[in-house]
Amino acid sequence: MLHKTLWLSLLFTAVISTATNAQDSTSVSFEGYAEIYYAAQQSSQAERPDFLYNHTADGLAVNIAWLKWTVEHNRWRIIAAPMVGTYVNRNLASEPNAVQHIYEASIGYQFRGNANSRIDAGIMPSHIGLESNIGKNNLNLTRSLLAENTPYYECGLRWSGTTDNGLSWAVLVLNGWQRIAVADDQIRPNFGMQLQHDNKKGRVLNYSNYLGSINGRYSTYHNFYATQKLTQGWFINAEFNYEAMDRTKDFIGGSLALGKQLFKDWTVAARLEQVRDVSSAYFATHSIPTQINPGGWSANIDYQPHKAIKCRIEARRLWSLNREPYEDLALYAPEWLYTAACCISF
């Protein structure tokens, strides 16, 4: 704990010193986010299935809370953000202790002559997937099965840019599949790419991929999603993930979510999802090593009394296409998960 605290202290001291010693063109901004939740489930387990990485503890807890400092000077940008919460316990369990509580830490440069192109290096949010670990920005309270088993963060080098017609792109060289520390047995580099188009009228189309090491195998993972704001306060999100594996063992997953704003401060949403993981690449344990193939649906109600506060409650039902139980959780007999959360941002 001591060396972890020292590492963070040195990082933030460097950020503040940069801001203090820089010229008048330096700008410093500060923001924060916290997601407090209460979780319960039908079974008597103390925690939720280990293929879920958010809202994992029964009872009252903090899922994630972070503070972010951003320092910009001329074309340079430094971001530093520590975090705490039960999200850390599962998502960063394999990382060195010194970096387990780093939400974001990066330095970037915006190229001269091209205001829409920049390069960033460090720990950054993932380029894969529709949902993030910032719950207030997601249509549903809990994260989908696809989101929970793709990276929330990544570490490496990112070159990105935008165009005037709403197209944005990114090319990445990464340490691994949600990895800050490079694995000891890693001998090949890892790459990623993202293409996204926003028509500025409520529709976003996105394709992201990853080529590299995933849990010990070298593979290519594809992510597609689309979001659309419809008339009369309706929203729809669709996502599809695919990873090519041996013969008929490809990983396939899909999610469809629909939401509607009922009144100024009230929103409802529902989600349907299913995963086909024949190779047990993402949904397996030592006790049940093959073909969990989970799916489920959920429904949530949101109340937002202030732009900085969102209160949410959700019921979620999980099932498995197989009769085998997932450890002590019999997913073949559908399992109910209940979650309430309060998201606060500033």
C-alpha positions in Angstrom: 0.0 0.0 0.0 2.9 2.4 0.8 4.6 2.1 -2.6 1.2 2.4 -4.3 0.5 5.6 -2.5 4.0 6.9 -3.2 3.6 6.2 -6.9 0.3 8.1 -7.0 1.7 11.0 -5.0 4.6 11.4 -7.4 2.3 11.3 -10.4 0.0 14.0 -9.1 3.0 16.1 -7.9 4.3 16.0 -11.4 0.9 17.2 -12.8 0.5 20.0 -10.4 4.2 21.1 -10.8 3.6 21.2 -14.6 0.6 23.5 -14.1 2.3 25.7 -11.6 5.5 26.2 -13.6 4.0 26.6 -17.0 3.2 29.8 -18.8 -0.2 31.5 -18.9 -1.3 29.3 -21.8 -1.7 26.4 -19.4 -5.2 25.3 -18.4 -6.0 23.0 -15.5 -9.4 21.3 -15.2 -10.7 18.9 -12.5 -13.7 16.5 -12.6 -15.0 13.6 -10.6 -17.4 10.7 -10.7 -18.8 8.2 -8.2 -21.3 5.4 -8.5 -22.7 4.1 -5.2 -24.9 1.0 -5.4 -26.9 -1.6 -3.5 -27.0 -5.1 -4.9 -29.0 -8.2 -4.1 -29.6 -11.5 -5.8 -31.9 -14.5 -5.7 -29.2 -17.0 -4.6 -27.4 -16.8 -1.3 -24.0 -16.1 -2.8 -22.0 -13.2 -1.3 -20.9 -12.0 -4.7 -22.2 -12.1 -8.3 -20.9 -14.6 -10.9 -17.2 -14.0 -11.7 -17.9 -13.1 -15.4 -19.4 -9.9 -14.1 -17.0 -7.1 -13.1 -19.3 -4.3 -12.0 -21.7 -4.1 -9.0 -20.3 -7.4 -7.7 -20.8 -7.2 -4.0 -24.1 -7.9 -2.2 -25.2 -4.9 -0.1 -24.1 -1.3 -0.2 -20.8 -0.4 -1.9 -19.0 1.9 -4.2 -18.7 0.5 -7.7 -16.2 3.1 -8.9 -15.1 6.6 -7.9 -12.4 8.6 -9.5 -10.9 12.1 -9.5 -9.4 13.4 -12.8 -6.9 16.2 -13.3 -6.3 17.4 -16.9 -3.4 19.8 -17.6 -3.2 21.4 -21.1 -0.2 23.5 -22.3 0.0 24.6 -25.9 -0.4 21.3 -27.7 0.5 19.0 -24.8 -2.0 17.3 -22.5 -1.5 15.4 -19.3 -4.3 13.4 -17.6 -4.0 11.8 -14.1 -6.9 10.0 -12.3 -6.9 7.7 -9.3 -9.8 5.5 -8.5 -11.4 3.2 -5.9 -14.3 0.8 -5.7 -15.3 -2.8 -6.1 -14.8 -2.4 -9.9 -11.1 -2.4 -9.1 -11.1 -5.7 -7.2 -12.0 -7.8 -10.3 -10.9 -5.7 -13.3 -7.4 -5.0 -12.1 -6.7 -8.1 -10.0 -4.0 -9.3 -12.4 -2.2 -5.9 -12.5 0.8 -4.9 -10.2 -0.4 -3.3 -6.9 1.3 0.0 -7.9 -1.2 0.6 -10.8 -4.4 -1.1 -9.6 -5.9 2.2 -8.6 -5.0 4.2 -11.7 -8.2 5.0 -13.7 -6.3 7.1 -16.3 -2.7 8.3 -16.7 -1.6 9.6 -20.0 0.4 12.2 -21.9 -0.6 13.4 -25.4 0.4 15.8 -28.1 -1.8 17.5 -30.8 0.0 17.7 -34.1 0.8 21.1 -35.6 -0.9 21.8 -38.9 -3.6 19.3 -38.2 -5.8 20.2 -35.3 -7.8 17.0 -35.6 -4.9 14.5 -35.2 -3.2 13.7 -31.9 -1.1 11.0 -30.2 -1.5 9.8 -26.6 0.5 7.3 -24.5 -0.4 5.7 -21.2 -3.4 4.2 -19.5 -6.6 5.2 -21.3 -10.2 4.1 -21.7 -10.7 1.2 -24.1 -11.5 1.7 -27.7 -13.7 -1.4 -27.8 -17.4 -1.6 -26.9 -20.5 0.5 -26.6 -20.6 0.7 -22.7 -18.0 2.2 -20.4 -17.4 2.0 -16.6 -19.0 5.4 -16.3 -22.5 4.2 -15.5 -24.4 7.4 -16.0 -23.5 7.4 -19.7 -25.0 3.9 -20.3 -28.6 3.2 -21.3 -28.8 0.4 -18.8 -27.7 0.3 -15.1 -25.6 -2.9 -15.2 -23.2 -3.7 -18.0 -24.0 -6.2 -20.7 -22.2 -9.5 -20.9 -20.3 -8.3 -23.9 -19.1 -5.2 -22.1 -18.1 -7.1 -19.0 -15.8 -9.4 -21.0 -14.1 -6.9 -23.2 -11.6 -4.3 -22.0 -12.7 -1.3 -20.0 -9.1 0.2 -20.1 -6.0 -0.2 -22.2 -2.3 0.8 -22.0 -0.2 1.8 -24.9 0.1 4.3 -27.7 -2.9 5.7 -29.6 -2.9 7.9 -32.7 -6.4 9.3 -33.3 -8.2 12.0 -35.3 -11.5 13.3 -36.7 -12.8 14.7 -39.9 -15.3 17.4 -40.8 -17.9 14.9 -41.9 -18.3 13.2 -38.5 -15.8 10.4 -39.0 -13.3 9.6 -36.2 -10.5 7.0 -36.2 -7.9 5.6 -34.0 -4.9 3.2 -34.5 -3.3 1.7 -31.4 -0.3 -0.3 -30.2 -1.2 -1.9 -26.9 0.4 -3.9 -24.0 -2.4 -6.4 -24.2 -6.1 -7.2 -23.8 -6.9 -5.0 -20.8 -3.3 -5.1 -19.6 -1.2 -2.3 -18.1 1.8 -4.6 -17.3 3.2 -6.6 -20.3 2.9 -10.3 -19.7 6.2 -12.2 -19.2 5.5 -14.6 -22.0 4.4 -12.0 -24.6 6.6 -12.0 -27.7 4.3 -10.3 -30.3 2.9 -6.8 -30.3 -0.8 -6.1 -30.0 -2.8 -3.7 -32.2 -6.2 -2.1 -32.3 -8.2 0.0 -34.6 -11.5 2.0 -34.4 -13.7 3.7 -37.0 -16.7 5.7 -35.9 -19.2 7.9 -37.7 -21.6 10.3 -35.9 -24.1 11.9 -38.3 -24.8 14.6 -35.6 -28.5 13.7 -35.8 -28.5 11.0 -33.1 -27.0 8.1 -35.0 -23.6 6.6 -34.3 -22.0 3.7 -36.1 -18.8 2.1 -34.8 -16.4 -0.7 -35.7 -13.4 -1.6 -33.4 -11.0 -4.5 -33.4 -8.1 -6.0 -31.5 -5.3 -8.1 -32.9 -3.0 -9.7 -30.4 -2.9 -11.8 -27.3 -6.2 -12.6 -25.5 -5.9 -14.8 -22.4 -2.9 -16.6 -23.8 -4.1 -17.1 -27.4 -3.3 -14.9 -30.4 -6.5 -13.8 -32.0 -8.6 -11.1 -33.7 -11.6 -9.7 -31.9 -14.3 -7.6 -33.7 -16.8 -5.3 -32.2 -19.7 -3.6 -34.0 -22.3 -1.3 -32.5 -24.9 1.3 -33.5 -26.9 3.8 -31.5 -29.9 5.8 -32.7 -32.1 8.4 -31.1 -35.6 8.0 -32.5 -38.6 10.3 -32.4 -40.7 10.9 -29.3 -37.9 10.2 -26.8 -37.0 6.7 -27.9 -33.4 5.3 -28.0 -32.1 2.0 -29.4 -28.6 0.4 -29.0 -27.4 -2.7 -30.9 -24.1 -4.5 -30.4 -22.4 -7.5 -32.0 -19.1 -9.1 -31.1 -17.2 -11.8 -32.9 -13.9 -13.7 -32.5 -12.7 -16.3 -35.0 -11.6 -19.6 -33.4 -11.0 -23.1 -34.5 -13.7 -24.3 -37.0 -17.1 -24.1 -35.4 -16.0 -22.7 -32.1 -16.2 -19.0 -32.9 -17.2 -16.6 -30.2 -20.4 -14.7 -31.0 -22.4 -12.4 -28.8 -25.2 -9.9 -29.3 -27.1 -7.3 -27.3 -30.1 -5.1 -28.1 -31.3 -2.3 -25.8 -34.3 0.0 -26.0 -35.0 3.1 -23.9 -37.6 5.9 -23.7 -37.7 9.2 -21.9 -41.0 9.3 -20.2 -40.8 12.7 -18.6 -38.2 15.4 -18.2 -36.5 13.6 -15.4 -37.6 9.9 -15.9 -36.3 7.3 -18.4 -36.9 3.6 -18.8 -34.9 1.0 -20.6 -34.7 -2.7 -21.3 -32.0 -5.0 -22.7 -31.9 -8.5 -24.3 -28.6 -10.4 -24.7 -27.1 -13.8 -25.6 -23.6 -15.2 -25.9 -22.4 -18.3 -27.7 -19.0 -19.3 -26.2 -18.4 -22.8 -27.4 -14.7 -22.6 -26.7 -15.3 -21.4 -23.2 -12.9 -18.5 -23.9 -14.7 -16.0 -21.6 -17.3 -17.9 -19.6 -15.6 -20.8 -17.8 -14.1 -21.9 -14.5 -12.1 -24.8 -13.2 -15.3 -26.4 -11.8 -17.4 -25.8 -15.0 -14.8 -25.6 -17.8 -17.1 -25.8 -20.9 -19.9 -24.0 -22.6 -21.7 -21.8 -20.1 -23.3 -19.7 -23.0 -25.1 -17.2 -20.8 -27.8 -14.7 -21.7 -30.4 -12.6 -20.1 -32.6 -9.6 -20.1 -32.9 -6.6 -17.8 -35.2 -3.6 -17.2 -34.3 -0.3 -15.4 -35.9 3.0 -14.4 -33.9 6.1 -14.1 -34.6 9.4 -12.2 -32.4 12.4 -12.8 -33.3 15.3 -10.5 -30.1 17.2 -11.4 -27.7 17.1 -14.3 -25.0 15.8 -11.9 -27.1 13.1 -10.2 -28.8 10.1 -11.7 -30.7 7.5 -9.6 -31.3 4.1 -11.1 -32.9 0.8 -10.2 -32.8 -2.4 -12.3 -34.0 -6.0 -12.3 -31.9 -8.5 -14.3 -32.4 -12.1 -15.2 -29.6 -14.4 -16.2 -29.8 -17.8 -17.8 -27.5 -20.4 -19.4 -28.2 -22.5 -22.5 -26.7 -25.4 -20.6 -28.0 -27.4 -17.7 -24.7 -27.3 -15.8 -24.5 -24.8 -13.0 -21.9 -22.0 -13.1 -20.0 -22.8 -9.9 -22.6 -22.5 -7.1 -25.0 -20.4 -9.3 -27.4 -22.5 -11.2 -27.8 -20.3 -14.3 -29.9 -22.9 -16.1 -32.5 -22.1 -13.5 -32.8 -18.3 -14.3 -31.1 -16.1 -11.6 -32.6 -12.7 -10.6 -30.1 -9.9 -9.9 -31.4 -6.6 -8.4 -29.4 -3.4 -8.4 -30.0 0.2 -7.3 -27.4 2.9 -8.0 -26.8 6.6 -7.6 -24.4 8.2 -10.0 -22.8 11.5 -9.1 -20.6 13.6 -11.3 -18.9 17.0 -11.0 
